[in-house]
């Protein structure tokens, strides 16, 4: 056994009940695994206290098993946050950064905090003995950069921690690297119990057809800058701020530096206190801007790429998504910046100017993360359709129809096919209704009442399809589209009942 690590005074802060319960579950899994070499993934929403929990995990692991712990992060801000949290839990630790050129033999620290690339180089230099490490904790575990290092710790258990157990790379699903997912308290529960602020959601329907996707699968910076740097979008942003966030401490997320600086310019001309921040901002200036934002009432901060992780400012009252993204993780990270509770702060505002809520569902809606973890290919398929059609099936709707391989329907493409083949346009709605009816039958477990509930859950998707159908027909009245919506829903219920009755008859006959 290694020489005992220098320990700091024990933390006086007690874990909340849900945190303590999760801690016990994690150690139960570790203890049950041969030689404690389990690979566990722990999910907890942003604001739920992941850093506090994995600090307690490190403390207990060192005390129980007498082995070293390494915490991996991907940003310097997270390193600082993590080392402070570990010290707060009574765990003396050392940050292995670019300044560390040598680890002395007398160095008795049992816990180290490191960024991936730095640790990789230190291991290659022979400064870190990986065989002595008993536990590796991976913060923000959805990042794929960690995987290449994990194989070097042959004697260690791996615990990944993330709010969103979903990899953006279809070829690197998280269930390839982790054996089991442990689910923490959900967002809605944390809100109801007073641990997170309740969102007030304001969403604008923005035309995103001009956005292009890059190699990562997300929308490119150049096409985003072109759209969100335009006068019409800046006018919409200013209008939405004045309508929903006026006087509130506000964080605006952008995809490109050009658009963010245009935001700063527009708001400054309108007389609002605003600053811009991106990953090229010098460290000293960054610290000054964040301090200004913290202390200034009603301050506005427009940013790019830098405040999605490792940034904790509970006084934020409003989050504006002035960008579109295909990343479920990024969506949750951005919104989560405003969810911290504070004395006198029970709610916060989300303003969506990128159709992100339509794409992923409301931030506080329930997501079946276990299904996401076990079947990530379904969600990647959904994402693929969303990018192709600039319209994604919300994650909450996808969760309601887990037995259906196909839930998307390209109205415009179906219309073109009908016209090209000389068929009547109305078969598009017929085929759309049939697909929806099959989805309801496939996921109702033979229960008619549940099938009818599933029909009702499709309301937003029905409205979207009718809207697209109306665009194909060009010259249609609002009254016609309204009638079409009523007719669609009546036909959907009738066809669902018919298909369900036929299924029951065939099952009884067999």
C-alpha positions in Angstrom: 0.0 0.0 0.0 1.2 3.5 -0.8 2.2 6.0 1.9 -0.8 7.9 3.1 -1.6 11.1 1.3 -1.5 14.4 3.1 -5.1 15.1 4.0 -6.7 18.4 4.5 -9.3 19.1 7.2 -12.6 17.3 6.4 -15.2 19.3 4.6 -18.1 20.6 6.8 -20.4 20.6 3.8 -22.9 17.7 3.8 -24.1 16.0 0.7 -27.7 16.3 -0.2 -29.7 13.1 0.1 -29.8 12.4 -3.6 -26.0 13.0 -3.8 -25.4 10.6 -0.8 -27.6 8.0 -2.4 -25.7 8.2 -5.7 -22.4 8.0 -3.9 -23.5 4.8 -2.1 -24.7 3.3 -5.4 -21.4 4.0 -7.1 -19.4 2.4 -4.3 -21.7 -0.6 -4.2 -21.0 -1.1 -7.9 -17.2 -0.6 -7.4 -17.0 -3.1 -4.5 -19.0 -5.7 -6.3 -16.6 -5.7 -9.3 -13.4 -7.9 -9.2 -10.5 -5.8 -8.0 -12.6 -2.6 -8.3 -11.9 -2.4 -12.0 -15.5 -1.4 -13.0 -16.2 1.1 -15.8 -19.1 3.2 -14.7 -20.8 6.2 -16.2 -22.6 8.5 -13.9 -25.2 11.0 -15.2 -26.4 14.1 -13.3 -27.8 17.3 -14.7 -25.7 20.5 -14.8 -26.2 22.2 -11.5 -26.8 18.9 -9.7 -23.3 19.0 -8.0 -21.2 16.6 -10.1 -18.0 18.1 -9.0 -19.0 17.8 -5.3 -19.9 14.2 -5.8 -16.8 13.0 -7.6 -14.7 14.9 -5.0 -16.4 12.7 -2.4 -15.8 9.7 -4.6 -12.1 10.4 -4.7 -12.0 10.9 -0.9 -13.8 7.7 -0.1 -11.8 5.7 -2.6 -8.5 6.8 -1.2 -9.7 6.0 2.3 -11.2 2.7 1.4 -8.8 1.2 -1.0 -5.6 3.1 -0.4 -4.9 3.7 -4.1 -4.2 6.8 -6.1 -6.9 8.7 -7.9 -6.5 10.8 -11.1 -9.2 13.3 -12.2 -9.2 14.0 -16.0 -10.6 17.3 -17.4 -10.4 18.9 -20.8 -10.0 22.6 -19.9 -7.8 24.6 -17.6 -10.8 26.3 -16.0 -12.2 22.8 -15.0 -8.8 21.9 -13.5 -8.9 24.9 -11.2 -12.5 24.2 -10.3 -11.8 20.6 -9.6 -8.7 21.0 -7.5 -10.6 23.6 -5.3 -13.5 21.2 -4.9 -11.2 18.3 -3.9 -9.5 20.5 -1.3 -13.0 21.5 0.0 -13.7 17.8 0.5 -10.5 17.3 2.5 -8.4 15.8 -0.3 -5.0 17.3 -0.9 -4.2 17.1 -4.6 -1.8 18.3 -7.2 -2.6 19.7 -10.6 -0.4 18.2 -13.3 -0.1 21.0 -15.8 2.5 22.3 -18.3 4.6 23.7 -15.4 5.1 20.2 -13.9 8.3 18.8 -15.4 9.1 16.4 -12.6 7.2 14.4 -9.9 9.5 13.9 -7.0 9.8 10.5 -5.3 8.8 12.2 -2.0 5.6 13.5 -3.6 3.0 11.7 -1.5 -0.1 13.1 -3.1 -2.8 10.4 -3.6 -4.9 12.5 -6.0 -3.9 14.3 -9.2 -5.9 16.6 -11.5 -4.8 16.8 -15.1 -5.8 17.8 -18.6 -5.7 15.0 -21.1 -2.8 16.1 -23.4 -0.7 17.2 -20.5 -1.1 13.9 -18.7 -0.4 11.9 -21.8 2.9 13.7 -22.2 3.8 13.2 -18.5 3.0 9.4 -18.8 5.2 9.2 -21.9 8.0 11.0 -20.0 7.7 8.4 -17.3 6.7 10.9 -14.6 3.4 9.1 -13.8 3.3 5.5 -12.8 -0.1 4.4 -14.1 0.1 1.0 -12.4 -0.3 2.8 -9.0 -3.5 4.4 -10.0 -6.7 2.7 -8.7 -9.3 5.1 -10.0 -9.6 7.5 -12.9 -12.5 10.0 -12.8 -13.4 11.5 -16.2 -15.1 14.8 -15.9 -17.3 15.8 -18.9 -17.0 12.2 -20.0 -18.9 12.7 -23.3 -15.8 14.2 -24.8 -14.0 11.6 -27.0 -10.5 12.9 -26.2 -10.4 10.9 -23.0 -10.6 7.4 -24.5 -7.1 7.2 -25.9 -5.7 7.5 -22.3 -8.0 5.1 -20.4 -6.2 2.0 -21.7 -3.0 3.1 -20.0 -4.6 2.5 -16.6 -4.7 -1.3 -16.5 -5.3 -1.6 -12.8 -7.8 1.2 -12.4 -11.6 1.5 -12.2 -13.0 4.2 -14.5 -15.9 6.5 -13.5 -17.1 8.9 -16.2 -19.2 11.8 -15.1 -21.5 13.8 -17.5 -24.9 15.5 -17.7 -25.5 14.0 -21.1 -24.4 10.4 -21.7 -24.4 10.6 -25.5 -21.3 10.8 -27.8 -21.5 13.1 -30.8 -19.5 10.5 -32.8 -21.6 7.6 -34.0 -18.5 5.4 -34.2 -17.6 6.1 -30.5 -20.7 5.3 -28.5 -20.3 5.7 -24.8 -21.5 2.1 -24.2 -18.3 1.0 -25.8 -16.2 2.5 -23.1 -18.5 2.1 -20.1 -20.1 -1.1 -18.8 -23.0 0.5 -16.9 -24.9 3.8 -16.6 -25.9 5.1 -13.2 -28.6 7.7 -13.3 -28.8 10.6 -10.9 -31.7 12.9 -10.0 -33.6 14.3 -13.1 -33.9 18.0 -14.0 -37.6 18.2 -13.2 -37.1 16.6 -9.8 -34.2 19.0 -9.0 -36.5 21.9 -9.9 -39.4 20.6 -7.9 -37.1 20.1 -4.8 -35.7 23.6 -5.1 -32.2 22.7 -6.2 -32.5 24.2 -9.7 -34.3 27.2 -11.0 -37.5 26.7 -13.1 -37.2 27.9 -16.8 -39.5 30.3 -18.5 -39.2 29.4 -22.1 -39.5 31.8 -25.1 -39.0 30.4 -28.5 -38.9 32.0 -32.0 -39.4 30.1 -35.2 -36.2 30.9 -37.2 -35.6 29.9 -40.8 -32.3 27.9 -40.8 -32.1 26.7 -44.4 -29.0 28.8 -45.0 -27.0 27.0 -42.3 -24.5 24.4 -43.5 -23.1 21.5 -41.5 -19.4 20.8 -41.1 -17.3 17.7 -40.5 -18.3 17.5 -36.9 -21.9 17.3 -37.8 -22.7 20.7 -36.3 -23.5 23.9 -38.1 -20.5 25.8 -39.5 -19.2 29.0 -38.0 -19.1 30.8 -41.3 -22.8 30.0 -42.2 -23.9 30.8 -38.6 -22.0 34.2 -38.7 -23.7 35.0 -42.0 -27.2 34.3 -40.6 -26.8 35.6 -37.1 -24.6 38.6 -38.1 -27.4 39.9 -40.4 -29.5 43.0 -39.5 -32.8 41.1 -39.5 -31.5 38.6 -36.9 -29.9 41.2 -34.8 -33.1 43.2 -34.8 -35.0 40.0 -33.7 -32.4 39.4 -31.0 -32.7 42.9 -29.6 -36.5 42.7 -29.7 -36.5 39.4 -27.9 -34.2 40.7 -25.2 -36.4 43.8 -24.7 -39.5 41.6 -24.5 -38.3 38.9 -22.2 -34.9 39.8 -20.6 -34.8 43.5 -20.1 -33.0 44.4 -16.9 -32.0 40.7 -16.3 -28.4 39.5 -16.0 -28.1 37.8 -19.4 -25.8 35.4 -21.1 -25.9 35.2 -25.0 -24.4 32.2 -26.7 -23.1 32.5 -30.3 -21.4 30.1 -32.7 -19.0 32.6 -34.2 -16.8 35.6 -33.1 -18.1 37.8 -35.9 -21.7 37.4 -34.8 -20.9 37.9 -31.1 -19.1 41.1 -31.8 -22.0 42.3 -33.9 -24.2 41.5 -30.9 -22.0 43.6 -28.7 -22.0 46.5 -31.2 -25.8 46.4 -31.6 -26.6 46.3 -27.9 -24.0 49.0 -27.1 -25.6 51.3 -29.7 -29.0 50.7 -28.0 -27.5 51.8 -24.7 -27.1 48.5 -22.9 -24.2 47.4 -20.8 -22.6 44.5 -22.7 -19.2 42.8 -23.1 -17.9 40.2 -25.6 -15.8 37.2 -24.6 -14.3 34.4 -26.7 -11.4 31.8 -26.4 -9.0 34.3 -27.9 -9.6 36.9 -25.2 -6.4 37.3 -23.0 -6.6 35.6 -19.6 -6.3 38.9 -17.7 -9.0 40.6 -19.8 -11.2 37.5 -19.4 -10.9 37.6 -15.7 -11.7 41.3 -15.7 -14.8 40.8 -17.9 -16.1 38.0 -15.8 -15.7 40.1 -12.6 -17.5 43.0 -14.3 -20.3 40.6 -15.3 -20.6 39.2 -11.7 -20.8 42.6 -10.1 -22.9 44.6 -12.6 -26.7 44.5 -12.2 -28.4 43.7 -15.5 -25.1 43.0 -17.3 -25.1 41.3 -20.7 -22.3 39.0 -21.7 -22.1 37.7 -25.3 -19.7 34.8 -25.8 -18.4 32.1 -28.1 -17.2 28.6 -27.1 -15.9 29.5 -23.6 -18.7 29.6 -21.0 -20.4 26.2 -21.7 -18.3 24.4 -19.0 -16.3 25.4 -16.0 -18.3 28.6 -15.5 -20.5 29.0 -12.5 -22.4 32.3 -12.0 -25.7 31.7 -10.1 -26.8 35.3 -10.6 -27.6 34.7 -14.3 -31.3 35.3 -14.9 -31.6 34.9 -18.6 -29.9 32.7 -21.3 -30.3 33.5 -24.9 -29.4 30.8 -27.5 -28.5 33.1 -30.4 -27.3 30.1 -32.4 -28.4 26.7 -33.6 -26.7 23.4 -32.7 -27.1 19.8 -33.4 -25.3 18.9 -30.2 -27.6 17.7 -27.4 -24.8 18.1 -24.9 -24.0 21.7 -25.9 -27.7 22.5 -25.7 -27.9 21.3 -22.1 -24.6 23.0 -21.2 -25.7 26.4 -22.5 -29.1 26.3 -20.8 -27.7 24.9 -17.6 -25.7 28.1 -17.1 -28.8 29.9 -16.0 -30.3 27.1 -13.9 -28.3 27.7 -10.6 -30.5 28.6 -7.7 -29.8 31.7 -5.6 -31.6 33.4 -2.8 -34.5 35.3 -4.4 -34.0 33.5 -7.7 -36.5 30.7 -8.4 -36.8 31.1 -12.2 -34.7 32.0 -15.2 -35.6 32.8 -18.8 -34.5 30.7 -21.9 -34.9 32.5 -25.2 -34.3 30.2 -28.2 -33.4 31.8 -31.5 -32.1 28.6 -33.1 -35.0 26.2 -33.1 -33.0 24.2 -30.5 -36.1 23.5 -28.3 -37.9 22.1 -31.3 -34.9 20.0 -32.1 -34.2 18.5 -28.7 -37.3 19.2 -26.6 -37.6 21.5 -23.6 -34.5 21.5 -21.3 -36.5 20.3 -18.3 -38.4 17.6 -20.1 -37.7 14.0 -19.1 -35.2 12.1 -21.3 -34.8 8.3 -21.1 -31.0 8.5 -20.7 -30.8 4.7 -20.2 -32.3 4.2 -23.7 -29.9 6.8 -25.1 -27.0 5.0 -23.6 -28.1 1.6 -24.8 -29.3 2.6 -28.2 -27.4 5.7 -29.3 -27.8 4.7 -33.0 -31.5 5.7 -32.9 -30.6 9.2 -31.7 -27.9 9.6 -34.3 -30.4 8.5 -37.0 -32.8 11.1 -35.6 -30.0 13.8 -35.7 -29.2 12.8 -39.3 -32.8 13.4 -40.4 -32.9 16.7 -38.5 -29.9 18.1 -40.3 -31.1 16.9 -43.7 -34.5 18.5 -43.2 -33.6 21.4 -41.0 -36.3 20.0 -38.7 -35.5 17.6 -35.9 -37.8 15.3 -34.0 -37.6 16.5 -30.4 -35.9 14.1 -28.1 -39.0 13.8 -25.8 -41.0 12.7 -28.8 -38.3 10.2 -29.9 -38.4 8.8 -26.4 -42.2 8.2 -26.6 -41.8 6.0 -29.7 -38.8 3.7 -28.9 -40.1 0.8 -30.9 -40.3 2.7 -34.2 -37.2 2.8 -36.3 -38.5 5.6 -38.4 -40.3 8.7 -37.0 -39.3 11.3 -39.5 -41.2 12.1 -42.7 -40.0 14.5 -45.4 -43.2 16.2 -46.6 -41.4 18.2 -49.4 -39.7 15.1 -50.8 -43.0 13.1 -50.7 -44.8 15.9 -52.5 -42.2 16.1 -55.2 -42.4 12.3 -55.7 -46.2 12.4 -55.9 -46.1 15.2 -58.5 -43.3 13.6 -60.6 -45.3 10.3 -60.7 -48.6 12.0 -61.7 -50.3 11.2 -58.4 -52.6 13.6 -56.4 -50.9 15.7 -53.8 -53.3 14.5 -51.0 -51.5 11.1 -50.9 -48.8 12.9 -49.0 -51.1 13.5 -46.0 -52.4 9.9 -46.4 -48.9 8.5 -46.1 -48.0 10.8 -43.2 -51.1 9.8 -41.3 -50.4 6.1 -41.9 -46.8 6.5 -40.6 -48.1 8.2 -37.4 -50.7 5.6 -36.9 -48.2 2.8 -37.2 -46.0 4.6 -34.7 -48.8 4.7 -32.2 -49.7 1.1 -32.6 -46.1 -0.1 -32.3 -45.6 1.7 -29.0 -48.9 1.3 -27.2 -48.5 -2.4 -26.0 -51.9 -3.2 -27.4 -53.6 -0.6 -25.1 -56.1 1.6 -27.0 -56.1 4.4 -24.4 -52.3 4.6 -24.6 -52.5 4.7 -28.4 -54.9 7.6 -28.2 -52.5 9.4 -25.8 -49.6 8.8 -28.3 -51.8 10.3 -31.1 -52.2 13.5 -29.0 -48.5 13.7 -28.3 -47.9 14.1 -32.0 -49.7 17.5 -32.1 -46.6 19.6 -32.7 -45.3 17.3 -35.3 -48.7 17.2 -37.1 -48.8 21.0 -37.1 -45.2 21.1 -38.6 -46.1 18.6 -41.4 -49.3 20.5 -42.3 -47.3 23.7 -42.4 -44.8 22.1 -44.8 -47.6 20.7 -46.9 -49.1 24.1 -47.2 -45.8 25.5 -48.4 -45.8 22.8 -51.1 -49.3 23.8 -52.3 -48.3 27.5 -52.2 -51.7 29.2 -52.4 -53.7 28.0 -49.5 -55.8 29.8 -46.9 -55.3 29.6 -43.1 -58.8 28.3 -42.8 -57.9 25.4 -45.2 -54.8 24.5 -43.1 -56.9 24.7 -39.9 -59.4 22.3 -41.4 -56.6 20.1 -42.6 -55.3 19.8 -39.0 -58.7 18.8 -37.7 -59.1 16.3 -40.5 -55.6 14.8 -40.0 -56.2 14.2 -36.3 -59.6 12.6 -36.8 -58.2 10.3 -39.6 -55.2 9.5 -37.4 -57.4 8.3 -34.5 -59.6 6.2 -36.8 -56.7 4.5 -38.6 -54.9 3.9 -35.3 -58.0 2.1 -33.9 -58.4 0.1 -37.1 -54.8 -1.0 -37.1 -54.8 -1.9 -33.4 -58.0 -3.9 -33.8 -56.5 -5.8 -36.7 -53.3 -6.5 -34.7 -55.4 -7.9 -31.8 -57.5 -10.0 -34.1 -54.4 -11.5 -35.8 -52.8 -12.2 -32.4 -55.9 -14.0 -31.1 -56.2 -16.0 -34.3 -52.7 -17.2 -34.0 
